[in-house]
Amino acid sequence: MSEEAVQAAEAPEETPAAAPVAEAPVNTEDVSYQAVEKEGTVTAIWEMQGRKHLRTIDPRSIEGKQILALFETAG
């Protein structure tokens, strides 16, 4: 057996390089919540990060009620 054949047999099989995983950018701004009111009633809660709108939360949902309760007890 040639020296090259021995090295090839001993070398681990090469696997194709995996695509690098893109890391999510680190967000430096905190998430905040804004209540949208109509005629004195909260109709929506906006989850914001800086000036970017992330999502809208229904104030009647469990999560919406929890957020509203936190702000009512803090004030």
C-alpha positions in Angstrom: 0.0 0.0 0.0 1.4 3.4 -0.9 1.9 6.1 1.7 -0.8 8.3 0.1 -3.4 5.5 0.4 -2.6 5.0 4.1 -3.0 8.7 4.8 -6.3 8.8 2.8 -7.6 5.8 4.8 -6.6 7.3 8.1 -7.9 10.8 7.4 -11.5 11.5 8.5 -14.0 11.9 5.7 -14.6 15.5 4.8 -18.1 16.8 5.1 -19.3 19.8 3.2 -19.0 23.0 5.3 -22.3 24.0 6.8 -23.6 27.4 6.0 -22.7 29.9 8.7 -25.6 30.6 11.0 -26.6 34.2 10.9 -26.9 35.6 14.4 -29.7 37.9 15.3 -28.5 41.4 15.8 -28.3 42.4 19.4 -31.1 44.8 20.2 -30.0 47.6 22.4 -33.4 49.2 22.8 -35.9 47.9 25.3 -39.3 46.7 24.4 -42.1 49.0 25.4 -45.9 48.9 25.3 -48.3 51.6 24.1 -52.0 51.5 24.8 -54.2 52.6 21.9 -57.3 54.3 23.3 -60.6 55.2 21.6 -63.2 57.1 23.7 -61.4 56.2 26.9 -61.2 52.4 26.2 -58.0 50.5 25.4 -58.6 49.0 21.9 -55.1 47.6 21.3 -51.7 47.4 22.9 -48.7 48.0 20.7 -45.4 46.2 21.5 -42.6 48.6 20.3 -38.9 48.5 20.1 -37.7 52.0 19.7 -39.8 53.3 16.9 -40.4 49.9 15.4 -43.8 48.2 15.8 -43.2 44.6 16.7 -46.8 43.4 17.2 -50.3 44.3 18.3 -51.8 42.6 21.4 -55.5 42.3 22.0 -56.3 43.9 25.4 -58.9 41.2 26.0 -56.4 38.4 25.6 -54.7 36.8 28.6 -51.4 38.5 27.8 -53.1 41.9 27.2 -54.9 41.7 30.6 -51.5 40.9 32.3 -49.8 43.9 30.6 -52.7 46.2 31.6 -52.7 44.9 35.1 -49.0 45.6 35.5 -49.4 49.2 34.4 -52.5 49.8 36.5 -50.8 48.6 39.7 -47.6 50.6 38.9 -49.5 53.8 38.6 
